[in-house]
Amino acid sequence: MMRRIGLSAAAFTLVMAPLAAKAQSFEPPSNFYAGLVGGVAFISDQDVDVDVAGLSDVADVEIKHDMGYRFGGFLGYQISTNIRVQADLSYIQADADNEFSFGTVDIDTDQELSIISGTAGVYFDLWPISAVVPYVGGGLGFSRVEITNDDLDNDNDSEQDVLTFFAEAGVPFNLTPSFSVAPTLRYTWYQTEEEDDDEVLLGATAIERATIGKDLYSTDLMIAARYNF
């Protein structure tokens, strides 16, 4: 009997030793994480009063943006169980219809908006709901906002470096201990300034054709994939 117990104990030790060594070598994910994000962007429409032949604010320009897209990447660090800091780099592109109106004169042209943004923010992981932990966050940064109007031979292109503020919320789903995906909503304010200084000739009449107005807003619906190192 004692011999059988001894043999069984030896066999158990031989089986469990590699598993114990493997368990000791396992390390949980670190506090650093990185990821990619992509989705659609809804850019606010704008209304700008412009000048015609030296007369101030007598004409109107409406800028109506189509649905665009946004993609980017991020790098973050988990400070504590519920607090993270994160830096983002992203790109937005959207087409727009530029409608100039003056009396009975209406001129439509197409323009393209592109935004490159670098932001940093603080995120708060909230209370668990079932198996997920929603988060909210916000921060600020800088953006390069560019407008291209091909219909006017680039006469009314605009380029600005602007202050940027954002708020974000999401619901991560953990697929593994290190990898998660999250539907994400981000709202961003770009502190743009009106640009309507470039004159375009309509016959013999000089008009100021705006390509961007004061303050631009974006609401982005995205999917984020995050990996903890």
Phi, psi and omega in degrees: 000312180298326179294320181294319179297320179296318179294319179297318179296320179295317180296317179299320179296319180294324181286317187278338183302311178297323180294320179295319179297320179294320180296322180292330182278347180287134178236133179294162179303147178283179180281349179274143177214162178213163181189177177235153181217146179201154179171205184252153181234131177249109185266139181294144171285159182225150179232122185233130173275132184230170184263152174225123176050042177086353179269127187279136171053044179255351179237167185229140174237124174252129180247111184247115185271139170282167173296131180249196178226158179221138172212158181179192180219165181211158177223132185218173179217132179275105181290315178215188182302325187243000185233132177229153168242146188210141174246138183235148169228126186216164180226134176238140174223135178206141174274159181212156175255123181258112184249111178264130181230129176213105184062239179266004181267125176230128179231126178249133173225161178259140175222164183235133178253134172224140182226124172251123186235140169238119184227162174224142184210170176245134184238143181241118175278121188272196181289148181293141171238107188058240183259009183240158178234099179297160177222158171226158180189178179188169181178199183210172179179204179229152181223147169258114181254122182236137176239131177238128178240095183290333182294337181251028178054036177065019179293330185247033176291149181227146180213121182223146169254117192231154174288143186227133175236146180215157170229145186215149174216151181199168180229097181286143172243117182279113177274328173218172177301338184251346189233134179217158173235148186216122165296133190226139174240125178233134176244127187231139174248125176253124186276063180285159175244148179299136175231108179217036184271342183280127181270138175238134181275127172247093190069240177260005184260130179268125178239149175261116188255105182287146174242348177205147179250187181282130177064119180241140182233148179223133173245118189243129175253119190221168170242126179250137175246125186235137179234125175270128182289000000 
